[in-house]
Amino acid sequence: MIAPASTGAGARGDPPAWVIVAALWLLVFTASSQIMIMAPILPLVGDELGIKESVLGTLVSVYSLMVGVFAIVAGPFSDRLGRRTILLVGSGLMAVGLGLHSFVDSYASFLVVRILTGVAGGILSGSTISYVGDYFPYHRRGWATGWIMSGTAAGQILGIPLGIMLAGSLGFRVPFQLFAIAMAATCLLIFWRVPQPEVRRSRQRVTFVRASRDYLAMLSRPEIRAASAAFSLMFIGVSLYVVYLPTWLEREVGITANQIALLFLVGGVANILVGPQAGRISDRIGRKGIITFSCLALAFVMAGTTFVVAGAGAAFAWFFLVMALVAMRIGPFSALLTTLVPEQRRGSLLSLTVALGQVGFAAGAALAGVLYTTIGYGPTTLLAGGAMFGMGLLVWFRVPEPDQSGRLPSPTPLPASRALAEKGAEGEY
């Protein structure tokens, strides 16, 4: 049987909407903080465990690799088992992985726990926004997503500075222990207070062949190809811009390391101030206009960085503007993605875009290193702006805008063979 469509937030017997948002906010806060803490504490890790600098970076990259791989794997299971189950499994596994950081004593053991934590990150990656799409009606998804994703900015403002301070005074394991406690609390909060939305779920057995076929079928739709490409361009542009920004500011502008830390705190404040409001406004006036405006404005702001920023004051103001424009599109774009496939395929689509985003970020970071050392940071910002400009064009011209109910005006039909397969599978849902 097909479960009834979601009645949305506030259904009878459900907790208040803010409780759902708070649980998912805590999940995003903890998951993002434990990623961001790695870069600043790597020197401490290397010194204490005797790890060579040449391999320290793999402790970061292996996490991203696992997230990309297991996001793809988790998507079909999310569609079959339901988001709540996946959120419980992912948060529980991440709590265990973070707790195991207490026992690392070598490069190999640290690599293993980062792999385990990356697996959990991949399981969680697409499920959070998929849950928003399942539980909240379309006209409230921007508000919910904006607040939930502000957890990343809160980690940037609170979690990372506190974690760095504790790591420096008590050892690098302490921040991970605190994050483990926070993630365990998240798992319990989800168990007690986050219900499974009443949406249709796939009843097909998950196999490699079927999952591959479903992903290819999704990518056969031009609007999904465009949205996926836009998601990748977003991460490519951000990584091209951000990875070597601190290096350029320190070497060319003369900003100190402490000012760099303050710079990212300012960026987190911009995210919290703008993200939730942009999501709420997009619930009223539509998503595409806000996304396109933020992308086009960001393209020019990024490209103008080396022309405008000549000191610390300009750097703070300019980076605040960059992060405000980045935050402006996160909630609206995530909400828009939730409408592009039926609810029983939503987890697969969100997981696919996350995996493509990870690939885009890794590609952008690798390219940024080559560009910075060969042509400098200025041309790199032009390419970052170009990626943002391309994202804006793709969203405006190729991604459809649903009506207020979340229904697409004219969804692209499936290929004939796939449509028949879908029709035949309906009885199994």
KOLVEX-930507 format. One line per field, with one value per residue (C-alpha): residue number from 0; residue in three letters; x, y negated, z. Coordinates in nm, 2 decimals. Layout:
<pts>
k [NUM;...] .
r [ALA;...] .
x [X;...] .
y [Y;...] .
z [Z;...] .
</pts>
This chain:
<pts>
k [0;1;2;3;4;5;6;7;8;9;10;11;12;13;14;15;16;17;18;19;20;21;22;23;24;25;26;27;28;29;30;31;32;33;34;35;36;37;38;39;40;41;42;43;44;45;46;47;48;49;50;51;52;53;54;55;56;57;58;59;60;61;62;63;64;65;66;67;68;69;70;71;72;73;74;75;76;77;78;79;80;81;82;83;84;85;86;87;88;89;90;91;92;93;94;95;96;97;98;99;100;101;102;103;104;105;106;107;108;109;110;111;112;113;114;115;116;117;118;119;120;121;122;123;124;125;126;127;128;129;130;131;132;133;134;135;136;137;138;139;140;141;142;143;144;145;146;147;148;149;150;151;152;153;154;155;156;157;158;159;160;161;162;163;164;165;166;167;168;169;170;171;172;173;174;175;176;177;178;179;180;181;182;183;184;185;186;187;188;189;190;191;192;193;194;195;196;197;198;199;200;201;202;203;204;205;206;207;208;209;210;211;212;213;214;215;216;217;218;219;220;221;222;223;224;225;226;227;228;229;230;231;232;233;234;235;236;237;238;239;240;241;242;243;244;245;246;247;248;249;250;251;252;253;254;255;256;257;258;259;260;261;262;263;264;265;266;267;268;269;270;271;272;273;274;275;276;277;278;279;280;281;282;283;284;285;286;287;288;289;290;291;292;293;294;295;296;297;298;299;300;301;302;303;304;305;306;307;308;309;310;311;312;313;314;315;316;317;318;319;320;321;322;323;324;325;326;327;328;329;330;331;332;333;334;335;336;337;338;339;340;341;342;343;344;345;346;347;348;349;350;351;352;353;354;355;356;357;358;359;360;361;362;363;364;365;366;367;368;369;370;371;372;373;374;375;376;377;378;379;380;381;382;383;384;385;386;387;388;389;390;391;392;393;394;395;396;397;398;399;400;401;402;403;404;405;406;407;408;409;410;411;412;413;414;415;416;417;418;419;420;421;422;423;424;425;426;427;428] .
r [MET;ILE;ALA;PRO;ALA;SER;THR;GLY;ALA;GLY;ALA;ARG;GLY;ASP;PRO;PRO;ALA;TRP;VAL;ILE;VAL;ALA;ALA;LEU;TRP;LEU;LEU;VAL;PHE;THR;ALA;SER;SER;GLN;ILE;MET;ILE;MET;ALA;PRO;ILE;LEU;PRO;LEU;VAL;GLY;ASP;GLU;LEU;GLY;ILE;LYS;GLU;SER;VAL;LEU;GLY;THR;LEU;VAL;SER;VAL;TYR;SER;LEU;MET;VAL;GLY;VAL;PHE;ALA;ILE;VAL;ALA;GLY;PRO;PHE;SER;ASP;ARG;LEU;GLY;ARG;ARG;THR;ILE;LEU;LEU;VAL;GLY;SER;GLY;LEU;MET;ALA;VAL;GLY;LEU;GLY;LEU;HIS;SER;PHE;VAL;ASP;SER;TYR;ALA;SER;PHE;LEU;VAL;VAL;ARG;ILE;LEU;THR;GLY;VAL;ALA;GLY;GLY;ILE;LEU;SER;GLY;SER;THR;ILE;SER;TYR;VAL;GLY;ASP;TYR;PHE;PRO;TYR;HIS;ARG;ARG;GLY;TRP;ALA;THR;GLY;TRP;ILE;MET;SER;GLY;THR;ALA;ALA;GLY;GLN;ILE;LEU;GLY;ILE;PRO;LEU;GLY;ILE;MET;LEU;ALA;GLY;SER;LEU;GLY;PHE;ARG;VAL;PRO;PHE;GLN;LEU;PHE;ALA;ILE;ALA;MET;ALA;ALA;THR;CYS;LEU;LEU;ILE;PHE;TRP;ARG;VAL;PRO;GLN;PRO;GLU;VAL;ARG;ARG;SER;ARG;GLN;ARG;VAL;THR;PHE;VAL;ARG;ALA;SER;ARG;ASP;TYR;LEU;ALA;MET;LEU;SER;ARG;PRO;GLU;ILE;ARG;ALA;ALA;SER;ALA;ALA;PHE;SER;LEU;MET;PHE;ILE;GLY;VAL;SER;LEU;TYR;VAL;VAL;TYR;LEU;PRO;THR;TRP;LEU;GLU;ARG;GLU;VAL;GLY;ILE;THR;ALA;ASN;GLN;ILE;ALA;LEU;LEU;PHE;LEU;VAL;GLY;GLY;VAL;ALA;ASN;ILE;LEU;VAL;GLY;PRO;GLN;ALA;GLY;ARG;ILE;SER;ASP;ARG;ILE;GLY;ARG;LYS;GLY;ILE;ILE;THR;PHE;SER;CYS;LEU;ALA;LEU;ALA;PHE;VAL;MET;ALA;GLY;THR;THR;PHE;VAL;VAL;ALA;GLY;ALA;GLY;ALA;ALA;PHE;ALA;TRP;PHE;PHE;LEU;VAL;MET;ALA;LEU;VAL;ALA;MET;ARG;ILE;GLY;PRO;PHE;SER;ALA;LEU;LEU;THR;THR;LEU;VAL;PRO;GLU;GLN;ARG;ARG;GLY;SER;LEU;LEU;SER;LEU;THR;VAL;ALA;LEU;GLY;GLN;VAL;GLY;PHE;ALA;ALA;GLY;ALA;ALA;LEU;ALA;GLY;VAL;LEU;TYR;THR;THR;ILE;GLY;TYR;GLY;PRO;THR;THR;LEU;LEU;ALA;GLY;GLY;ALA;MET;PHE;GLY;MET;GLY;LEU;LEU;VAL;TRP;PHE;ARG;VAL;PRO;GLU;PRO;ASP;GLN;SER;GLY;ARG;LEU;PRO;SER;PRO;THR;PRO;LEU;PRO;ALA;SER;ARG;ALA;LEU;ALA;GLU;LYS;GLY;ALA;GLU;GLY;GLU;TYR] .
x [0.00;0.10;0.12;-0.08;0.10;0.25;0.01;0.30;0.43;0.18;-0.01;-0.21;0.00;0.33;0.56;0.58;0.77;1.04;1.12;1.19;1.40;1.59;1.68;1.80;1.98;2.17;2.26;2.39;2.58;2.76;2.82;2.96;3.17;3.35;3.45;3.56;3.77;4.00;4.19;4.30;4.40;4.59;4.93;4.84;4.75;5.07;5.28;5.12;5.10;5.42;5.24;5.42;5.28;5.27;5.00;4.80;4.58;4.45;4.27;4.06;4.02;3.93;3.63;3.50;3.56;3.35;3.07;3.06;3.05;2.80;2.57;2.51;2.46;2.23;1.99;1.79;1.78;1.65;1.37;1.28;1.33;1.22;1.42;1.38;1.54;1.84;1.88;1.89;2.14;2.36;2.36;2.42;2.70;2.86;2.83;3.02;3.28;3.34;3.37;3.63;3.85;3.93;4.14;4.34;4.72;4.86;4.80;4.63;4.39;4.30;4.24;4.01;3.79;3.77;3.66;3.39;3.28;3.28;3.05;2.81;2.83;2.74;2.44;2.32;2.41;2.10;1.86;1.83;1.70;1.50;1.33;1.24;1.09;0.89;0.76;0.71;0.47;0.65;0.55;0.75;1.05;1.26;1.20;1.28;1.59;1.73;1.72;1.85;2.14;2.23;2.37;2.68;2.73;2.68;2.95;3.17;3.10;3.09;3.19;3.52;3.67;3.57;3.71;4.04;4.08;4.00;4.23;4.52;4.48;4.34;4.44;4.30;4.07;3.86;3.66;3.56;3.45;3.22;3.09;3.02;2.81;2.62;2.56;2.44;2.20;2.08;2.02;1.81;1.62;1.54;1.43;1.19;1.07;1.11;0.84;0.85;0.66;0.36;0.49;0.51;0.81;0.97;0.90;1.15;1.45;1.76;2.02;2.32;2.15;1.82;1.99;2.21;1.91;1.72;2.01;2.05;1.67;1.68;1.97;1.78;1.56;1.70;1.58;1.76;2.08;2.07;2.01;2.29;2.53;2.43;2.49;2.84;2.92;2.82;3.08;3.34;3.31;3.32;3.63;3.81;3.74;3.78;4.07;4.35;4.17;4.35;4.69;4.64;4.52;4.82;5.08;4.95;4.73;4.92;4.63;4.74;4.63;4.41;4.24;4.18;4.00;3.79;3.71;3.55;3.36;3.22;3.13;2.94;2.74;2.65;2.52;2.30;2.16;2.08;2.02;1.69;1.55;1.62;1.45;1.15;1.12;1.16;0.85;0.65;0.80;0.95;1.30;1.45;1.47;1.65;1.89;1.97;2.02;2.25;2.45;2.50;2.58;2.82;2.99;3.08;3.17;3.41;3.57;3.62;3.79;4.15;4.05;3.87;4.03;4.35;4.33;4.16;3.86;3.78;3.84;3.59;3.32;3.38;3.38;3.06;2.90;3.03;2.90;2.56;2.52;2.62;2.37;2.10;2.07;2.12;1.77;1.59;1.80;1.76;1.39;1.37;1.56;1.30;1.03;1.21;1.13;0.84;0.88;0.97;1.28;1.37;1.64;1.82;1.82;1.94;2.21;2.32;2.35;2.55;2.79;2.83;2.89;3.17;3.33;3.29;3.45;3.74;3.79;3.78;4.02;4.27;4.24;4.27;4.62;4.74;4.59;4.72;5.08;5.07;4.86;4.78;4.47;4.31;4.25;4.13;3.86;3.75;3.70;3.51;3.28;3.23;3.12;2.87;2.75;2.70;2.50;2.27;2.20;2.13;1.88;1.71;1.68;1.68;1.53;1.15;0.98;0.69;0.37;0.30;0.19;0.52;0.38;0.59;0.40;0.50;0.74;0.96;0.82;1.02;1.16;0.90;1.08;1.14;0.78;0.66;0.89;0.76;0.40;0.47;0.64;0.35;0.17;0.48;0.48] .
y [0.00;-0.36;-0.56;-0.88;-1.20;-1.41;-1.64;-1.87;-2.02;-2.04;-1.73;-1.60;-1.43;-1.56;-1.78;-2.15;-2.24;-2.41;-2.08;-1.91;-2.21;-2.21;-1.84;-1.87;-2.20;-2.02;-1.74;-1.99;-2.19;-1.88;-1.71;-2.03;-2.13;-1.80;-1.84;-2.21;-2.14;-1.91;-2.17;-2.40;-2.11;-1.91;-2.05;-1.93;-1.59;-1.56;-1.67;-1.44;-1.13;-1.19;-1.20;-1.35;-1.67;-1.51;-1.27;-1.48;-1.60;-1.25;-1.26;-1.53;-1.39;-1.04;-1.18;-1.36;-1.05;-0.84;-1.10;-1.10;-0.72;-0.65;-0.94;-0.75;-0.42;-0.56;-0.74;-0.44;-0.30;-0.63;-0.61;-0.25;-0.26;-0.62;-0.93;-0.88;-0.54;-0.67;-0.97;-0.74;-0.51;-0.79;-0.99;-0.69;-0.57;-0.92;-0.94;-0.61;-0.72;-1.05;-0.88;-0.64;-0.95;-0.92;-0.61;-0.71;-0.67;-0.65;-0.76;-0.43;-0.44;-0.81;-0.72;-0.43;-0.65;-0.93;-0.66;-0.54;-0.90;-0.97;-0.67;-0.82;-1.16;-1.00;-0.83;-1.16;-1.39;-1.37;-1.26;-1.59;-1.80;-1.50;-1.49;-1.86;-1.78;-1.49;-1.66;-2.03;-2.16;-2.34;-2.68;-2.63;-2.45;-2.76;-2.87;-2.53;-2.47;-2.82;-2.76;-2.40;-2.49;-2.78;-2.51;-2.51;-2.88;-2.83;-2.57;-2.82;-3.08;-2.87;-2.51;-2.57;-2.85;-2.65;-2.33;-2.49;-2.64;-2.30;-2.11;-2.35;-2.32;-1.97;-1.78;-1.72;-1.44;-1.66;-1.84;-1.51;-1.38;-1.68;-1.64;-1.27;-1.37;-1.63;-1.37;-1.11;-1.37;-1.44;-1.07;-1.05;-1.36;-1.22;-0.89;-1.06;-1.36;-1.33;-1.13;-0.94;-1.16;-1.00;-0.98;-0.72;-0.50;-0.27;0.09;0.22;0.42;0.22;0.36;0.22;0.26;0.11;-0.18;-0.25;-0.24;-0.48;-0.73;-0.72;-0.76;-1.07;-1.21;-1.15;-1.44;-1.77;-1.97;-1.72;-1.73;-2.11;-2.11;-1.86;-2.07;-2.38;-2.21;-2.10;-2.45;-2.60;-2.38;-2.43;-2.81;-2.81;-2.59;-2.79;-3.11;-3.00;-2.75;-3.00;-3.31;-3.30;-3.24;-3.54;-3.76;-3.68;-3.70;-3.98;-4.19;-4.14;-4.01;-3.81;-3.45;-3.59;-3.82;-3.53;-3.34;-3.65;-3.68;-3.34;-3.42;-3.73;-3.50;-3.28;-3.57;-3.67;-3.32;-3.31;-3.66;-3.60;-3.23;-3.18;-3.51;-3.43;-3.09;-3.25;-3.52;-3.25;-3.07;-3.38;-3.51;-3.20;-3.04;-3.10;-3.48;-3.48;-3.20;-3.37;-3.71;-3.57;-3.37;-3.67;-3.91;-3.66;-3.62;-3.99;-4.01;-3.72;-3.84;-4.19;-4.06;-4.14;-4.48;-4.59;-4.42;-4.61;-4.58;-4.41;-4.64;-4.58;-4.21;-4.18;-4.37;-4.19;-3.84;-3.93;-4.02;-3.70;-3.47;-3.66;-3.59;-3.23;-3.19;-3.36;-3.07;-2.77;-2.74;-2.83;-2.60;-2.31;-2.36;-2.37;-2.04;-1.86;-1.92;-1.77;-1.40;-1.21;-1.18;-0.81;-0.92;-1.23;-1.07;-0.94;-1.28;-1.47;-1.21;-1.23;-1.61;-1.58;-1.34;-1.56;-1.85;-1.66;-1.59;-1.95;-2.08;-1.83;-1.93;-2.30;-2.26;-2.07;-2.32;-2.61;-2.49;-2.47;-2.81;-2.99;-2.88;-2.94;-3.25;-3.38;-3.44;-3.71;-3.50;-3.22;-3.45;-3.52;-3.15;-3.12;-3.40;-3.23;-2.91;-3.11;-3.29;-2.96;-2.83;-3.13;-3.08;-2.71;-2.77;-3.05;-2.89;-2.51;-2.44;-2.47;-2.67;-2.48;-2.64;-2.71;-2.35;-2.22;-2.09;-2.14;-2.30;-2.05;-1.78;-1.62;-1.27;-0.96;-0.77;-0.52;-0.21;-0.37;-0.50;-0.14;-0.02;-0.28;-0.20;0.17;0.10;-0.12;0.18;0.26;-0.07] .
z [0.00;-0.05;0.27;0.26;0.15;0.43;0.60;0.68;1.00;1.28;1.20;1.49;1.75;1.61;1.82;1.74;1.43;1.63;1.80;1.47;1.35;1.68;1.65;1.29;1.37;1.65;1.40;1.14;1.41;1.54;1.21;1.05;1.35;1.37;1.00;1.03;1.35;1.16;0.96;1.26;1.49;1.23;1.35;1.71;1.58;1.38;1.68;1.93;1.71;1.52;1.18;0.88;0.74;0.39;0.50;0.75;0.47;0.40;0.74;0.59;0.23;0.34;0.52;0.21;0.00;0.24;0.25;-0.13;-0.16;0.12;0.03;-0.30;-0.11;0.16;-0.08;-0.19;0.16;0.28;0.03;0.13;0.51;0.58;0.68;1.06;1.05;0.85;1.07;1.38;1.22;1.09;1.41;1.63;1.41;1.41;1.79;1.81;1.55;1.73;2.07;1.92;1.86;2.23;2.16;1.86;1.91;1.55;1.20;1.11;1.40;1.33;0.96;1.06;1.29;1.02;0.77;1.01;1.08;0.71;0.65;0.91;0.74;0.41;0.56;0.71;0.42;0.21;0.48;0.67;0.38;0.26;0.60;0.56;0.22;0.37;0.68;0.60;0.33;0.05;0.16;0.49;0.36;0.31;0.67;0.81;0.59;0.65;1.03;1.02;0.79;1.01;1.24;1.02;1.08;1.46;1.45;1.28;1.54;1.86;1.80;1.62;1.84;2.16;2.00;1.91;2.26;2.43;2.19;2.26;2.64;2.70;2.38;2.04;2.15;2.38;2.10;1.94;2.28;2.32;1.97;2.04;2.34;2.13;1.85;2.10;2.24;1.89;1.83;2.15;2.05;1.71;1.87;2.12;1.94;1.56;1.39;1.06;0.81;0.64;0.28;0.02;0.05;-0.21;-0.14;-0.39;-0.26;-0.28;-0.52;-0.70;-1.04;-0.93;-0.75;-1.05;-1.28;-1.06;-1.05;-1.43;-1.47;-1.25;-1.45;-1.77;-1.68;-1.80;-1.49;-1.26;-1.47;-1.45;-1.07;-1.02;-1.23;-1.04;-0.71;-0.83;-0.96;-0.62;-0.44;-0.71;-0.68;-0.30;-0.29;-0.56;-0.36;0.01;0.01;-0.06;0.06;0.41;0.24;0.01;0.29;0.51;0.24;0.02;0.24;0.57;0.78;1.09;1.18;1.46;1.22;0.98;1.27;1.34;0.97;0.96;1.27;1.09;0.80;1.04;1.18;0.82;0.76;1.07;1.00;0.64;0.59;0.79;0.66;0.30;0.34;0.50;0.22;-0.05;0.10;0.01;-0.32;-0.47;-0.48;-0.82;-0.81;-0.47;-0.59;-0.92;-0.76;-0.50;-0.76;-1.00;-0.71;-0.57;-0.90;-0.91;-0.55;-0.57;-0.88;-0.73;-0.41;-0.51;-0.64;-0.33;-0.03;0.07;0.45;0.74;0.75;0.38;0.43;0.71;0.52;0.19;0.35;0.54;0.20;0.04;0.32;0.33;-0.04;0.00;0.28;0.08;-0.16;0.07;0.21;-0.12;-0.33;-0.09;-0.08;-0.46;-0.49;-0.27;-0.54;-0.84;-0.79;-0.62;-0.24;-0.27;-0.47;-0.27;-0.06;-0.37;-0.54;-0.23;-0.17;-0.54;-0.52;-0.20;-0.36;-0.67;-0.43;-0.26;-0.60;-0.70;-0.38;-0.41;-0.77;-0.70;-0.41;-0.62;-0.91;-0.66;-0.56;-0.92;-1.01;-0.70;-0.76;-1.13;-1.21;-0.86;-0.65;-0.86;-1.17;-0.93;-0.80;-1.15;-1.22;-0.88;-0.99;-1.32;-1.15;-0.95;-1.26;-1.44;-1.14;-1.15;-1.52;-1.48;-1.20;-1.38;-1.72;-1.66;-1.31;-1.29;-1.01;-0.84;-0.73;-0.36;-0.31;-0.44;-0.76;-1.08;-1.36;-1.63;-1.51;-1.77;-1.85;-1.78;-2.08;-2.20;-2.06;-1.72;-1.70;-1.75;-1.48;-1.24;-1.32;-1.26;-0.93;-0.79;-0.65;-0.44;-0.25] .
</pts>
